[in-house]
Amino acid sequence: MKNADIRNLSAGDLQNKLAELKAEYQKTKLAHRISPVENPIQIRDLRRTIARLETEVTAKQQ
């Protein structure tokens, strides 16, 4: 997700997307431990997107 897309989401949508991506991140990490995933860069991208979402959630709370 791009930062512009993240900024346009409402607080509720941010929470939903954040929960969804955290679950996907955990699932991908587990799959990577069992057998290497095709694209390990995907794990890094998920982690960074989660951080962007958490930053925007914090900003909207203030």
N, C-alpha and C positions, 0 to 999 in steps of 0.2 A: 504494500500500500504506500502511496505517496503521501507526503506530509499535508498537501492540500486536501486530499481526500479525508485524512484523519481529522483535520480541523473542521470540516463540514459536518461531521457526525455529531449527533446529540449525545448527552451524557449517558443515557440509557443504551444507545447503540454502541457507544465506546465500551461500556461494561460487558455487553454481550459479545462483541468482537474480541475483547481481551480474554474472556473466559474460553472462547472457541479456539483462539490461537494458542493459549497456554496448554490446553488439552492436546492440540495437534503437536505442539513442541515436545511434550512429554512422550507422546506416542512415537514420534520420529526418533527421539533420543534412544528409546528402548529398542526400536527396530535396528538402529545403527549399532547398538552394542551386540545384538544377536548376530547380525550379518551386515556388513557395510552397505549403506544405502547408495544408490546410483549417484546422487548429487549431494555430497556432504556440505556444500555451500548453502543448501536449503536450511540447514540447522542454524547457521549463523544469521541468515536473513530473517528467520522466524524470531530469533532472540532479539534482534535489532528492532523489528516491527513491534514486538511486545513492549520494548522499552519506549518506543515512540508513543504508543497508545497510553502507557502509564504516565508519561510526561504530560500528555494532553488531558488526561483525567485529572491530574493534580492541578493543572492550570485552570480547568473549568470549575473546580471546587472553590477556588479563591475569588 
